[in-house]
Amino acid sequence: MPIQTPYDGSVLPTGIRSRFVERVNGLTVHILEAGVEAPRRPLLLLLHGFPELAYSWRKVMPALADAGYHVVAPDVRGYGRTSGADVGFDGDPAPYSTLSKVRDAVWLVSALGHREVAAAIGHDAGAGIAAWCALIRPDLFRSVAMMSAPFGGAPAVPFDTAGGRGAAPAAATRGAELDHALAKLTPPRKHYQAYYSTREANEHMWRCPQGVHAFLRGYYHFKSADWEQNRPHPLAALTADELAKLPRYYVMDRDRDMAETVAREMPSAEQIAACAWLPDRELAVYAAEYERNGFQGGLQGYRCGTSGIAAAEFSVFTGRTVDVPACFISGASDWGNYQTAGAIERMRDGACTRFRGIELVEGAGHWVQQEQPERVAALLLEFLGGQD
């Protein structure tokens, strides 16, 4: 269960504090915060993904605060020490939809006493939250930086169907067809998002034989630039044959769970000792939170995606674009850039009308703000300083 005790200061870099903000859209939100020395600083809101925490931003927050910003990173709904929402597979996943998390962000900004946000900055699933914040409330979120998960735009809805021309299949139908096609591959495969939507996924990771600490060590290693087989490239289409080119952490063997998948790619003791971007004392912060809470709070968001909840909510914004300054930052070794065929091109060419460019950081995989924090902070400050 989440606990309402701030982090011990010894686990945080100098200048970052841990505290709670109550009455945020029904939640008590745990935040990490920097740049609080002076009032009325412009706000930066940092949103994490899975399986991450506000703690994932610890390495970039001081540099952003030193540049004059009030920097806030919350534990997103369902994660870490944020509390107030039902977390369980048998609970309603709808409160964990991306749009629900946008509401959380709006309430949090208001609770902190800000009228606008200089930038919503999101990583992985947090990139989607940040993008939707900017699309829906450009008056509040004045720019957006997305990391590791390109925003392909608001979904199209069937057009000109009244004349009997027929409608495109629903997203849930396409997902079922794709799952069937993946199952027919040799060896049979399954998409990680479909797996994360199952009842068993949480238990597989939470109660895995190797323990949560070792599981997370393997998971973070597997998706980082430290795993040398991460050499991403664009996929031609959203088909089973193309998806089979993705590493097993995205398109899994059908007979293995995620803990088993990760266990096959564990780093050596020498590699762990040499991992400067995530030493064991820092990994222990993640492990303690997930050992206590499990993973279901984060997995609920995947259930919203695969069940059609997300597509139904997003459809009301069809045709809308992100019209504030936007940029994309990711690791050069991150397969997340290409796992959804065409998304990065749609983001660049239409979904964001004031797009400022794509930066792929060498020496980083999926955890770019942790693997190369100095470069990420510099890119963010360049983006923030170059807006018209």
N, C-alpha and C positions, 0 to 999 in steps of 0.2 A: 504494500500500500504506500502511496506517496506520503512523505512526512513534511511537516511544516517547520523544518529546521534549516537555516541557511548553511551553505557550505562552510567548512572550516577554511579560514583565510589561507592556510598553508597550501591548499591545492590550487589557488588562483594566482595569476601574475599580479604584480604590484599595480594598484590603480583600478582593479576590478572588484566590485562587491556583489554579494549574493543577498537577495531579499525577496519578499513576497508582496504582491499587489492583489488586494481583495476586490470582490464584486466586479469581476471582468466577465461579462456575459455568462454569469453563473459559476465562474471558476475563481479559484485562488491561484494566481499565476506566479510561478517562480521565475525570476529574471536574474541575469547577470547584467551589470551596469557599469559603465565607465564614462568619464567626462562629466562628472557631477559637481565639479569645483565651482562653476559659475552658472547662474541661471540663464534661461532663454537661449541656450545653445541649440542649433538645428539638430533634429533627431534623425538618427539612423536606426532602422529596425531590422535586425538580423534573424532570419528564420531558418531553422535547421531541417534536415531530412531524416531518413531511416538508415540504420539504427543509431541515431545521434541524439544530442542534447544541446541546450544552450552552450554547454561547455565546449562544443565543437568550434566556437568562435573565439576562444580565449586568446589565440595567437595573433589575431588581427585587431582585436578591440583596442589595445593600448595605442597603436599607431593612429587609428581613427580618432580616438579621443584626444591625442596630442595635437591633431590637426584642427581641433576646435569643435568637435561634434559631441553631442550626448548620444552615447551608443548603448542600445538595449537589445539583449538577446533573451527571449523567453524560452522556457521549456514549452514546446507546442502542446496543445491539448492531447492528452493521452500519454505524455512522456514525462519522465523524471519526477520532479517534485511539484509539478502543477497538479491540482486536484479539483474535484467538484463534478466530474463527469463519470458516468457508469462505464467501466471497462470490463467487458466480458463478451465472449463470442455470442452468447444468447441475448445480449443487449442489442438495441437498435443501432446500427452503424451510422445512420444518417447524421447524427451530431458530429461525426468525424469527417464529414465531407470537406472538400477544399473551401467551399463557400462558407461553411460554418466557421472554418479557421480564419477566413477573411473577416467575418464578424468579430471573432476574438481579437484580431489585430486592431480593428477600428475601436473597440471598447478599450483595449489596453492603451492605445495612443491617447484617448480621451482621459483615461484615469491618470496618466502621467502628466496631464496638463499641457499637451501640445495640440495646436490647431492644424498642423501639417507635418509631414514626414519628408525630410530631404531625399531619402531613398529607402525603398524596401529592397533588401538584399537577401536573396534566398538561395539555398543550396539543396540539390536533389529535390525531394518533394517540397521543400521550402521554396524552391524556385517557382514552382507552380502557384503556391500561395502568394508569393510576391508579385508574380505577373498578373494574377487576377485582382489583387489589391489595386494595381495600377490601372488595369482596364476598367474596373467598376468605379473606382473613386480617384480619378486623376487630380481632382481638386485637393485631395488629402495626401495622396502618395505622389510626390512631385517628380520622381524618377524611379527606375527599377534596374537592378543588376541581378542577373540570373546566373547560376553556376551549375554546371554538370547535368542539367536537364533542360534542353531547349523547349521554348514555348511555341507550340505549333499554331496557336490561335484558337479563337472560339470555334466550336464545331459548326459545320454546315447542317442545315435541316433539309429534308426533302422539298424540292421546289417544283412547281408547276405539275403537281400530281393529280389535280382535279380532272384533267382530261383523260385519265385512265392510263397514263404512261407508266405508272407504278412507282414505288418508292424504293430507295436503297435499303438494304437490310439493316436492322438495328445493330448498334454496337455490340450488344450482348450476343446476338446471333453470330456476328462475325467472329467474336471471341470464341464461341463454342466450335465454330468451323475450324478455326486456327488450332485450337487445342486438339481436335480430332486429327488434323493433318500432322501435328507434331508427334502424336502418338504412333503414327504410321511410319515414322522415320526409323532408320537403323543406325544406332540403337534408338529405341523410343525416347522421346523427350517431352518436357512440359515447361511452360513459361513460369518464371518465378512469381509473377503477379497472380497467376491463377493458384499456384501453390500457397502463397501468402494469404489467400482468401479462404483457405480450408480451416476446419476446426483444429486439425492436428498440428499446424505449423508452429503455434506458440509453444506447445509442449515439447515439440522436437528441439527447439532452440533453448528454451528455458531449462528443461530437464535433460539436456544432452549429456552423453557419457563423459565428454571431455571437460564439462563445466563451462559456465558462462564466460569466465575470463579467457579461457583458451579458445572458445568459440569466437568471441569477438576479436581476439588476436588474429585468428585465421581469416575471418571475414574482412577485416580491415587490410590485412596483407594482400589477400587475393585480389582486391579491387584497386590496389595502389600501384604506383610505378615500380615498387619493389618486386612485384611479380612480373618477371621479364616477358612473359608471354602476352601481356597486355599491349597489343599493337593494333589499335582500332583503325577501322576504315568504314566509309559509308556502305550501307546495304542498299541493294537495288530496289527492293520492294518488301512489303510486309507479307512475306510468305514463309512457310515452314522451312523450305530449303535455305532461304536467306537467313532466317533467325538461327538456324543450326550453326551458323558461323560464329555466333556469340559465345563467350565463355560460359562454363557451366553455372556460374553464379547468376546468369540471366536466363539461360535455357538449359534447365537441369536434366539429368538422366531421370527418366520417369520412375525408376525404382529406388531413388535415393532422396532423402530429405535434405534440408539445407545444412544441418549439422554434419551429416555424413559427407556432403559435397565439399564443405569447407575443410573437413578433417584430412582430405586427400591432398590438400595444398598447404599444409601448415609450414610456416617458416622454421628454419633450423634455430637452435639455441644461439648460434653465432649471428644469424640474421636478426633475431629479436634483440640481442644485446646491441647491435649496430643501428637499430631503428631510432634515430634521433628525433623524428617527428612525432612518435608515439611511444615513449618509454613506458615501461610497465607501471610506474607510479601514476602516470596519467591514464593509462588504460584501466587501472583499478577504479577510477572515478566512474567510468562508464559501467564497468562490471558490477559495482555496488548498486547502482540504480536499477539495472536490468535484473540482477539477482533478486532484488526486492519486488519489483513490479511485474516482471515478465515482459513480453513483447507485444501483447495483444493490443495495447493502446495505439501503438504504431501501425499494427496490421489492420486495424479498422479502416484506415484510409484506403488500403488496397481493396478491401471489400466494397467500399463505395465505388471504386473504379470498375471492378469486374461485374458488379451487380446491375450497373446501369444508372445508379443514383447520380453519379457525377455527370454523366452525359445528359441526363434529364435536366439537371440544374443549369448546366452550362448552356443548354440550347436556347435559353431566353436571350442570350447575348450574341446570337448568331449575327455575323456581319460587323460586329464591333471590333475595334483594334486597340492596341496599346498606343496611346498618343502622347505619352511623356517620354523624355529621353530614356533610352534603354541600351543595355550592353549585355554581353555574354562572356563569362570567364570560366574556363575549365582546364583540366589537365590534358596535356597532349596524349597521355596514355589512358584516357578515360573512355571506355566503350559507351558510357552514358550519352555521349555526344551523338551517337548514331543508332542507338538501340531502337528508336522509332524512326523508320525510314522516312526521309523528307522533312522531318520536323525542324532541323536546323536551317534548312533553306526557306521554309515557310516563315520562320521567325525573322530571318534576315530580309526577306523579300516582300513581306506583306503584313504579317501579324503585328509588327512594331513599326509604326510610321516614322519614328524619329530614332532609328537604330544607329548606334554609334560604333558598332563593330564587334568582332569575335576575337578573343585572346585565348590561345591554347598554350598553357604554361608548360614548358619543358621540366622534366623531373617530377611531375605530378600525375597521379592517376585520378581516381574518383574523389579523393578527400583533399581537393586542391587547397582549401584554405588552411588545412593542417600541414600538408606536405610542403607547401611553398608559401608560408604566410607573408613573408616580407614582400614577395612579388605581388601577391594578391592585394595586400594593403596599398601598395604603390599604384596598382592598376585602378583600384577603387577611387583613390584620391585623384588620380588623373581624370577619371570619368566625372567625378563630382565637380572638379574644378573647370571642366571644359564645357559645361552646359550653357546654352544660350538662354 
